[in-house]
Amino acid sequence: MDVTRKQIAEEALRWVGTPFQHNQSCLGKGCDCIGLVIGVFRNLGCLPANYFPEPYSQQWHAHKNEELLLHRSAAMGFMPKTGQPEGGDLLVFKFGRVCSHAGIYLGDGSFVHAYFSLHRAVRQPLRGEMQARMQKVLSCPWVID
């Protein structure tokens, strides 16, 4: 199913306030960063209703060199892109040894992500530490402009 950048941004904003819950992807109940991404695209009809990757350790990024987040993003169809992010793009951040955090860019200088230290999904400006940690921009395979 194809979606617009505006639809992705609107759905991502609905997740703001959802409690942080590792390995979850349920609007209003709990999600982690990749769970938020999965939930947004599942709710938009881009992913099957039962789509969810295998469970993983909360600390996988601190002790391994495997780019698990990038592999899972690629399995969903996200592709690296060059240039500035656009609304609906996936932003990937490096914490620890590998890319280990993701959020959805809204197109207005901010993004939505489920962040452990904030205990919930939040909308946040892309600047400061988060901008410095951003490693990749991935394009959404379902976007129509």
N, C-alpha and C positions, 0 to 999 in steps of 0.2 A: 504494500500500500504506500502510495506517495503522500507526503505531508509538506506543508509550507514551513518556512522558518518561524513564522508567527505562531503556528499551531504548536511547534516544539517548545517555543519560549513560554507560551501560555500554560502548557501542560507542566513544564518544569516548575513554574511559579506555584502551581497548585501543591507541589510537594514541600514548599517552604514550611517549616515547623514540624515536619515528620520527625519523630525521635530517631536518633542514631541507633541502629541495631545491626550488629555484624551479621552478614550472610542473609539479610532480609531485603524484601522488595515489595512493601505493602504501603500504599498511600495512607498517611495518617497514623499508621501503626508502627512502622519501623523500616529503615533502610540503611545500607552503607553506601559508599560512593558509587560503586558499580551497580548496586541494587537500585539506586535512584535512576541511573541511566537505563537499566533494563526496564524498570517500572514505567518510566516515561514512554519509551518506545513500545512497550507492550500495551499500554493504555491507548496509544494512538493506532494500534492495529498493525504495527510494523514487525513485531515479534509475536510468536505463538503465545497463547495464554499460559502455557505451562513451561515457558522458557526460563531456565535458571541454571547457571554453571554449577559444577561440583563445589561443595563447601571447601573453604580454604582457611588457613590459620590467620589470625589477626596480625601476626608478626612476620608473615612470610617475606615481606620486603626487607626486613632488617638483617636476615641471615642467609639469603640466597641471591644468586645473580640472575635468576630466571625472570624474564620480562612477562610475567603472568598476565598483568593488566593489558599489555599490548597484544598478547596472543588472544586473549578473550575478546578484546575490541575488534581485532581482525576477524575472528570467528563470527562476529555479528555483522560484519561487512564494512566496518569503518576503515577508511583509507587515509594515510598521511597526506597532508596538503601543505602547500607553501603559501606564504603571504599571511595577511592578517586574518584572524578568525571572523566568521560571520555568524549571525544568529543560528542556533541549532547545531553548531559544530561542537565536537567533544574536545575539551581541553584536558591534557594529561600533564601531571605534575610529578616531580621526583622528590620523594622522601625516602631516606635510607639509601640503599645501593641501587635501586631500580625505580622505574616509573611505577608509582604505587597509589596514585590518587587521580580521580577524574571529576569533571564537572561539565555542565552544559552552558555554553556561552549564549547570552541572551541577545547580543547584538547592540547593546547600549553601553558597553564598557563594564558590564557586570556579568556574573555567572551564578548558577545555582549548583551547590554541592552539599553532600552529606558529610559533615566533618566531625570526627570523633571528639576533638577537644571542645567543640561547641555543643555537643550532645544532640544535634539535630541538623536537618537540612536548612541551609541558609542561602540568601541572596547576598552576594558580596562583590564589591568593586574588584576588578582585575588590576591590582597595583601592589606595590610594596613586596612583601615576602612571597605572596602567591604569584605575582608576575615573575619574580626572580626564579621561582621553582618550576615555572611552566616549561616543559620540554618539547611538547608536540601539540599540533592542532590536527585533529582527525575529522574528515568530512563524513557526513551522514549519508549513507547510500539511498535513503528514502526521500531526500529533499528535492522538491521541485521549486524553482524560483518563479 
